[in-house]
């Protein structure tokens, strides 16, 4: 039996104590300070542009990755519900060959992937729909790394609806995987960045029909811009300095 993923608090504490996290944060922080914040502004504009322009209907849509969201005590918030609504809409318009539900959860609680499956079935999705559950990850990077193993060349066939144990050593694929990334608009720039780093051939699909520039949404975008800035600059620095340990975390 695969071990249950650690709690959200334990995951955050592990990141806080990670020297590579601090190293990349210092690089991104220095870049922002030395440019008087212009670097961050550039990332903010990028995240905002992606959030505004992302389509609601994918061009291909053969394999859809649906990102989960933190759901304490199994309670889905508006963003999570919107992602499931969009997944059902895609299914009714043109059923994909595969839908991968992403996200783990704390021990004793349903995982994000399990909650997504329950939500899709409650919305009328057929019980025999080709759903795959990745129920071990605790953040977006882990979502995609584990999905790469699940979908990668040489992995075992997975039964529909089954939770997939994920190894600690992700397998590299021979060719880019063609996938659709379905998430909230503010989250899509981060999804696209990580998917590109991990070798996916990805297109975006927004959960919401349009971007509504409310204060809460702008705060979300500001936070995502900081995260994308930190991750992208940290990765570029790791490549420049040939820090293979850091690169192994994001590729």
Long-range contacts (C-beta under 8 A, 24 or more apart in sequence): 1-165, 2-136, 2-163, 2-165, 2-166, 4-104, 4-105, 4-106, 4-107, 5-104, 5-105, 5-106, 5-111, 5-135, 5-136, 5-137, 5-138, 6-106, 6-107, 6-138, 7-106, 7-107, 8-70, 8-106, 8-138, 11-138, 11-139, 20-245, 20-246, 20-249, 23-234, 23-246, 24-230, 24-231, 24-233, 24-234, 24-235, 24-237, 24-238, 24-246, 25-230, 25-234, 27-233, 27-234, 27-237, 28-229, 28-230, 28-233, 28-234, 31-229, 31-233, 32-229, 39-229, 39-233, 40-225, 40-226, 40-229, 43-225, 43-226, 43-228, 43-229, 43-232, 44-221, 44-222, 44-225, 46-189, 46-225, 46-228, 47-186, 47-189, 47-190, 47-221, 47-224, 47-225, 47-228, 48-221, 48-225, 50-185, 50-188, 50-189, 50-192, 50-204, 51-185, 51-186, 51-188, 51-189, 51-206, 51-211, 51-221, 52-185, 52-211, 54-185, 54-188, 54-204, 54-205, 54-206, 55-204, 55-205, 55-206, 56-86, 56-205, 56-206, 56-208, 56-209, 57-90, 57-93, 57-205, 58-90, 58-180, 58-203, 58-204, 58-205, 59-203, 60-178, 60-180, 60-203, 61-90, 61-94, 61-96, 61-180, 61-205, 62-96, 62-97, 62-98, 62-178, 62-180, 63-96, 63-97, 63-98, 63-99, 63-100, 63-151, 63-177, 63-178, 63-179, 63-180, 64-90, 64-96, 64-98, 64-99, 64-100, 64-179, 64-180, 64-182, 64-205, 65-100, 65-102, 65-143, 65-144, 65-147, 65-179, 65-180, 65-181, 65-182, 66-99, 66-100, 66-101, 66-102, 66-116, 66-182, 66-183, 67-102, 67-103, 67-140, 67-143, 67-181, 67-182, 67-183, 67-187, 67-191, 68-101, 68-102, 68-103, 68-111, 68-112, 68-113, 68-115, 68-116, 68-143, 69-103, 69-112, 69-184, 70-112, 71-105, 71-110, 71-112, 71-115, 72-109, 73-109, 74-109, 74-110, 74-115, 76-115, 76-119, 79-184, 79-207, 80-112, 80-115, 80-116, 80-119, 81-119, 82-184, 82-207, 82-208, 83-116, 83-182, 83-183, 83-184, 83-207, 84-116, 84-119, 84-120, 84-123, 85-123, 85-207, 86-182, 86-205, 86-206, 86-207, 86-208, 87-116, 87-120, 87-182, 88-120, 88-123, 88-124, 88-125, 90-182, 90-205, 91-125, 91-129, 95-129, 96-130, 96-180, 97-130, 98-130, 98-132, 98-151, 99-129, 99-130, 99-131, 99-132, 100-131, 100-132, 100-133, 100-134, 100-147, 100-150, 100-151, 100-179, 101-131, 101-132, 101-133, 101-134, 102-134, 102-137, 102-143, 102-144, 102-146, 102-147, 103-134, 103-135, 103-137, 103-143, 104-135, 104-136, 104-137, 104-138, 104-142, 105-135, 111-135, 111-163, 113-163, 114-163, 117-161, 128-160, 129-160, 130-160, 131-160, 131-161, 132-158, 132-160, 132-161, 132-162, 132-164, 133-161, 133-162, 133-163, 133-164, 134-164, 134-166, 135-163, 135-164, 136-164, 136-165, 136-166, 137-166, 140-187, 140-190, 140-191, 140-194, 141-194, 141-249, 141-250, 144-191, 144-194, 144-195, 144-198, 144-200, 145-170, 145-198, 146-170, 147-179, 148-173, 148-177, 148-198, 148-199, 148-200, 151-177, 151-179, 152-177, 172-199, 173-199, 176-200, 176-201, 177-201, 178-202, 179-203, 180-204, 180-205, 181-205, 182-207, 183-207, 184-208, 184-220, 185-211, 186-217, 186-220, 186-221, 186-224, 187-220, 187-224, 189-224, 189-225, 189-228, 190-224, 190-227, 190-228, 190-231, 193-228, 193-231, 193-232, 194-231, 194-250, 197-235, 197-250, 197-251, 198-250, 198-251, 199-251
